[in-house]
Amino acid sequence: MVTPFVLASQSPARLATLRSAGVEPTVIVSGVDEDQLAGLPPAELALQLAELKCAAVAGRPEVPADALVLGCDSVLELDGEALGKPGTPEEAVRRWQAMRGRTGVLVSGHALTDVASGRTAAATASTTVHFADLDDEEIAAYVATGEPLHVAGAFTVDGLGGAFVTGIEGDHHNVVGVSLPLLRELVAELGHRWTDLWSR
């Protein structure tokens, strides 16, 4: 029996990561306003938002009674500040001007609820990311694609932004938005086996 798995996120990258790891989740978007929490340290912000998203979906009637529900949130920590989705081209350009040639830490909060028991396991994963020293024209061209506007830290490692990441220390899946090794640990903490989530 495959344990039903619900992803409380609209991120196509998270969905693709889970699918490539053998998990076929049902996607239910939480609708949580990410701007409701401010002024928190990056790891705390990512974790609290993940918990809010998870809780918002776990209580919904369409969620199977025996499902595991995963909420995630990612931020890039640069100079001690938490950088989420830039939202506007102007902000994305500013971010890249600050990030280029430097190193940041991508922090992803994970909250996993076992609907049957009501228990939740939560933790963060952090991955160090080294950025290429882009010139202004490259930044403008990248921002013009629209890709960096709607992702944490204004970059992807699995898309057009991949050429602008010169190195990663830690779990690369975490940079995409979900740390598979950490998720496996949370699944075990709630008394399940990771391999029971495999759909094939």
Contacts in CASP RR format, 6 or more apart in sequence:
PFRMAT RR
TARGET T0000
AUTHOR 0000-0000-0000
METHOD contacts of the structure
MODEL  1
MVTPFVLASQSPARLATLRSAGVEPTVIVSGVDEDQLAGLPPAELALQLA
ELKCAAVAGRPEVPADALVLGCDSVLELDGEALGKPGTPEEAVRRWQAMR
GRTGVLVSGHALTDVASGRTAAATASTTVHFADLDDEEIAAYVATGEPLH
VAGAFTVDGLGGAFVTGIEGDHHNVVGVSLPLLRELVAELGHRWTDLWSR
1 196 0 8 1.000
2 196 0 8 1.000
2 197 0 8 1.000
2 198 0 8 1.000
2 199 0 8 1.000
3 66 0 8 1.000
3 67 0 8 1.000
3 68 0 8 1.000
3 192 0 8 1.000
3 196 0 8 1.000
3 197 0 8 1.000
4 26 0 8 1.000
4 64 0 8 1.000
4 66 0 8 1.000
4 67 0 8 1.000
4 68 0 8 1.000
5 18 0 8 1.000
5 23 0 8 1.000
5 24 0 8 1.000
5 25 0 8 1.000
5 26 0 8 1.000
5 67 0 8 1.000
5 68 0 8 1.000
5 70 0 8 1.000
5 197 0 8 1.000
6 25 0 8 1.000
6 26 0 8 1.000
6 27 0 8 1.000
6 28 0 8 1.000
6 57 0 8 1.000
6 58 0 8 1.000
6 63 0 8 1.000
6 64 0 8 1.000
6 67 0 8 1.000
6 68 0 8 1.000
6 69 0 8 1.000
6 70 0 8 1.000
7 14 0 8 1.000
7 15 0 8 1.000
7 18 0 8 1.000
7 25 0 8 1.000
7 26 0 8 1.000
7 27 0 8 1.000
7 28 0 8 1.000
7 70 0 8 1.000
7 71 0 8 1.000
8 28 0 8 1.000
8 29 0 8 1.000
8 30 0 8 1.000
8 53 0 8 1.000
8 54 0 8 1.000
8 56 0 8 1.000
8 57 0 8 1.000
8 58 0 8 1.000
8 69 0 8 1.000
8 70 0 8 1.000
8 71 0 8 1.000
8 72 0 8 1.000
9 15 0 8 1.000
9 27 0 8 1.000
9 29 0 8 1.000
9 30 0 8 1.000
9 53 0 8 1.000
9 70 0 8 1.000
9 71 0 8 1.000
9 72 0 8 1.000
10 27 0 8 1.000
10 29 0 8 1.000
11 72 0 8 1.000
11 177 0 8 1.000
13 151 0 8 1.000
13 156 0 8 1.000
13 158 0 8 1.000
13 176 0 8 1.000
13 177 0 8 1.000
14 72 0 8 1.000
14 176 0 8 1.000
14 177 0 8 1.000
14 178 0 8 1.000
15 25 0 8 1.000
15 27 0 8 1.000
16 158 0 8 1.000
16 176 0 8 1.000
17 173 0 8 1.000
17 176 0 8 1.000
17 177 0 8 1.000
17 178 0 8 1.000
17 180 0 8 1.000
18 24 0 8 1.000
18 25 0 8 1.000
18 178 0 8 1.000
19 25 0 8 1.000
21 180 0 8 1.000
22 197 0 8 1.000
22 198 0 8 1.000
22 199 0 8 1.000
22 200 0 8 1.000
23 197 0 8 1.000
23 198 0 8 1.000
23 199 0 8 1.000
24 199 0 8 1.000
25 70 0 8 1.000
26 67 0 8 1.000
28 57 0 8 1.000
28 60 0 8 1.000
28 62 0 8 1.000
28 63 0 8 1.000
30 52 0 8 1.000
30 53 0 8 1.000
30 54 0 8 1.000
30 56 0 8 1.000
30 57 0 8 1.000
30 71 0 8 1.000
31 53 0 8 1.000
31 56 0 8 1.000
32 49 0 8 1.000
32 52 0 8 1.000
32 53 0 8 1.000
32 56 0 8 1.000
34 49 0 8 1.000
34 73 0 8 1.000
34 84 0 8 1.000
34 85 0 8 1.000
36 52 0 8 1.000
37 45 0 8 1.000
37 48 0 8 1.000
37 49 0 8 1.000
37 52 0 8 1.000
39 45 0 8 1.000
39 82 0 8 1.000
40 48 0 8 1.000
40 82 0 8 1.000
41 80 0 8 1.000
41 82 0 8 1.000
42 75 0 8 1.000
42 76 0 8 1.000
42 77 0 8 1.000
42 80 0 8 1.000
42 81 0 8 1.000
42 82 0 8 1.000
42 105 0 8 1.000
42 107 0 8 1.000
43 77 0 8 1.000
43 107 0 8 1.000
43 109 0 8 1.000
43 124 0 8 1.000
43 126 0 8 1.000
45 73 0 8 1.000
45 75 0 8 1.000
45 82 0 8 1.000
46 73 0 8 1.000
46 74 0 8 1.000
46 75 0 8 1.000
46 82 0 8 1.000
46 107 0 8 1.000
46 108 0 8 1.000
46 109 0 8 1.000
46 124 0 8 1.000
47 73 0 8 1.000
47 109 0 8 1.000
47 111 0 8 1.000
47 122 0 8 1.000
47 123 0 8 1.000
47 124 0 8 1.000
49 73 0 8 1.000
49 109 0 8 1.000
50 71 0 8 1.000
50 72 0 8 1.000
50 73 0 8 1.000
50 108 0 8 1.000
50 109 0 8 1.000
50 110 0 8 1.000
50 111 0 8 1.000
50 122 0 8 1.000
51 71 0 8 1.000
51 111 0 8 1.000
51 120 0 8 1.000
51 122 0 8 1.000
53 71 0 8 1.000
53 72 0 8 1.000
53 73 0 8 1.000
53 111 0 8 1.000
54 69 0 8 1.000
54 70 0 8 1.000
54 71 0 8 1.000
54 111 0 8 1.000
54 112 0 8 1.000
54 113 0 8 1.000
54 120 0 8 1.000
54 122 0 8 1.000
55 111 0 8 1.000
55 113 0 8 1.000
55 120 0 8 1.000
57 63 0 8 1.000
57 69 0 8 1.000
57 71 0 8 1.000
58 69 0 8 1.000
58 113 0 8 1.000
58 115 0 8 1.000
58 118 0 8 1.000
59 115 0 8 1.000
63 69 0 8 1.000
63 115 0 8 1.000
64 115 0 8 1.000
65 115 0 8 1.000
65 116 0 8 1.000
66 115 0 8 1.000
66 116 0 8 1.000
67 115 0 8 1.000
68 112 0 8 1.000
68 113 0 8 1.000
68 114 0 8 1.000
68 115 0 8 1.000
68 187 0 8 1.000
68 190 0 8 1.000
68 192 0 8 1.000
68 197 0 8 1.000
69 112 0 8 1.000
69 113 0 8 1.000
69 115 0 8 1.000
70 110 0 8 1.000
70 111 0 8 1.000
70 112 0 8 1.000
70 178 0 8 1.000
70 183 0 8 1.000
71 110 0 8 1.000
71 111 0 8 1.000
71 112 0 8 1.000
72 108 0 8 1.000
72 109 0 8 1.000
72 110 0 8 1.000
72 111 0 8 1.000
72 177 0 8 1.000
72 178 0 8 1.000
73 108 0 8 1.000
73 109 0 8 1.000
73 152 0 8 1.000
74 84 0 8 1.000
74 106 0 8 1.000
74 107 0 8 1.000
74 108 0 8 1.000
74 109 0 8 1.000
74 152 0 8 1.000
74 153 0 8 1.000
74 177 0 8 1.000
75 82 0 8 1.000
75 83 0 8 1.000
75 84 0 8 1.000
75 106 0 8 1.000
75 107 0 8 1.000
75 152 0 8 1.000
75 153 0 8 1.000
76 82 0 8 1.000
76 83 0 8 1.000
76 84 0 8 1.000
76 99 0 8 1.000
76 104 0 8 1.000
76 105 0 8 1.000
76 106 0 8 1.000
76 107 0 8 1.000
76 129 0 8 1.000
76 152 0 8 1.000
76 153 0 8 1.000
76 154 0 8 1.000
76 155 0 8 1.000
77 83 0 8 1.000
77 104 0 8 1.000
77 105 0 8 1.000
77 106 0 8 1.000
77 107 0 8 1.000
77 126 0 8 1.000
78 98 0 8 1.000
78 99 0 8 1.000
78 102 0 8 1.000
78 104 0 8 1.000
78 105 0 8 1.000
79 98 0 8 1.000
82 107 0 8 1.000
83 95 0 8 1.000
83 152 0 8 1.000
83 153 0 8 1.000
83 154 0 8 1.000
84 152 0 8 1.000
84 153 0 8 1.000
85 149 0 8 1.000
85 150 0 8 1.000
85 151 0 8 1.000
85 152 0 8 1.000
85 153 0 8 1.000
85 154 0 8 1.000
86 92 0 8 1.000
86 94 0 8 1.000
86 95 0 8 1.000
86 148 0 8 1.000
86 149 0 8 1.000
86 153 0 8 1.000
86 154 0 8 1.000
87 149 0 8 1.000
87 150 0 8 1.000
88 149 0 8 1.000
89 143 0 8 1.000
89 144 0 8 1.000
89 146 0 8 1.000
89 149 0 8 1.000
91 154 0 8 1.000
92 143 0 8 1.000
92 146 0 8 1.000
92 148 0 8 1.000
92 149 0 8 1.000
92 154 0 8 1.000
93 139 0 8 1.000
93 140 0 8 1.000
93 143 0 8 1.000
95 148 0 8 1.000
95 153 0 8 1.000
95 154 0 8 1.000
96 134 0 8 1.000
96 139 0 8 1.000
96 142 0 8 1.000
96 143 0 8 1.000
96 148 0 8 1.000
96 154 0 8 1.000
96 155 0 8 1.000
97 136 0 8 1.000
97 139 0 8 1.000
99 131 0 8 1.000
99 153 0 8 1.000
99 154 0 8 1.000
99 155 0 8 1.000
100 131 0 8 1.000
100 132 0 8 1.000
100 133 0 8 1.000
100 134 0 8 1.000
100 139 0 8 1.000
101 130 0 8 1.000
101 131 0 8 1.000
101 132 0 8 1.000
101 133 0 8 1.000
101 134 0 8 1.000
102 130 0 8 1.000
102 131 0 8 1.000
103 128 0 8 1.000
103 129 0 8 1.000
103 130 0 8 1.000
103 131 0 8 1.000
104 128 0 8 1.000
104 129 0 8 1.000
104 130 0 8 1.000
104 131 0 8 1.000
105 126 0 8 1.000
105 127 0 8 1.000
105 128 0 8 1.000
105 129 0 8 1.000
106 126 0 8 1.000
106 127 0 8 1.000
106 128 0 8 1.000
106 129 0 8 1.000
106 152 0 8 1.000
106 153 0 8 1.000
106 174 0 8 1.000
106 175 0 8 1.000
107 124 0 8 1.000
107 125 0 8 1.000
107 126 0 8 1.000
108 124 0 8 1.000
108 125 0 8 1.000
108 126 0 8 1.000
108 174 0 8 1.000
108 177 0 8 1.000
108 178 0 8 1.000
108 179 0 8 1.000
109 122 0 8 1.000
109 123 0 8 1.000
109 124 0 8 1.000
109 125 0 8 1.000
110 122 0 8 1.000
110 123 0 8 1.000
110 124 0 8 1.000
110 125 0 8 1.000
110 178 0 8 1.000
110 179 0 8 1.000
110 182 0 8 1.000
110 183 0 8 1.000
110 186 0 8 1.000
111 120 0 8 1.000
111 121 0 8 1.000
111 122 0 8 1.000
112 120 0 8 1.000
112 121 0 8 1.000
112 122 0 8 1.000
112 183 0 8 1.000
112 186 0 8 1.000
112 187 0 8 1.000
112 190 0 8 1.000
113 119 0 8 1.000
113 120 0 8 1.000
114 120 0 8 1.000
114 190 0 8 1.000
114 191 0 8 1.000
114 192 0 8 1.000
117 190 0 8 1.000
119 190 0 8 1.000
121 186 0 8 1.000
121 189 0 8 1.000
121 190 0 8 1.000
122 186 0 8 1.000
123 182 0 8 1.000
123 185 0 8 1.000
123 186 0 8 1.000
125 171 0 8 1.000
125 174 0 8 1.000
125 179 0 8 1.000
125 181 0 8 1.000
125 182 0 8 1.000
126 174 0 8 1.000
127 168 0 8 1.000
127 169 0 8 1.000
127 170 0 8 1.000
127 171 0 8 1.000
127 172 0 8 1.000
127 174 0 8 1.000
127 175 0 8 1.000
127 179 0 8 1.000
128 168 0 8 1.000
128 169 0 8 1.000
128 170 0 8 1.000
129 155 0 8 1.000
129 157 0 8 1.000
129 165 0 8 1.000
129 167 0 8 1.000
129 168 0 8 1.000
129 175 0 8 1.000
130 165 0 8 1.000
130 166 0 8 1.000
130 167 0 8 1.000
130 168 0 8 1.000
131 155 0 8 1.000
131 164 0 8 1.000
131 165 0 8 1.000
131 166 0 8 1.000
132 163 0 8 1.000
132 164 0 8 1.000
132 165 0 8 1.000
132 166 0 8 1.000
134 142 0 8 1.000
134 164 0 8 1.000
138 164 0 8 1.000
142 148 0 8 1.000
142 160 0 8 1.000
142 161 0 8 1.000
142 164 0 8 1.000
143 149 0 8 1.000
145 160 0 8 1.000
147 156 0 8 1.000
147 159 0 8 1.000
147 160 0 8 1.000
147 161 0 8 1.000
148 154 0 8 1.000
148 155 0 8 1.000
148 156 0 8 1.000
148 161 0 8 1.000
152 177 0 8 1.000
155 161 0 8 1.000
155 162 0 8 1.000
155 164 0 8 1.000
155 165 0 8 1.000
156 162 0 8 1.000
156 176 0 8 1.000
157 165 0 8 1.000
157 168 0 8 1.000
157 172 0 8 1.000
157 175 0 8 1.000
157 176 0 8 1.000
158 176 0 8 1.000
165 175 0 8 1.000
168 175 0 8 1.000
171 179 0 8 1.000
171 180 0 8 1.000
171 181 0 8 1.000
171 182 0 8 1.000
173 179 0 8 1.000
173 180 0 8 1.000
173 181 0 8 1.000
174 182 0 8 1.000
183 194 0 8 1.000
184 194 0 8 1.000
187 193 0 8 1.000
187 194 0 8 1.000
187 197 0 8 1.000
188 194 0 8 1.000
END
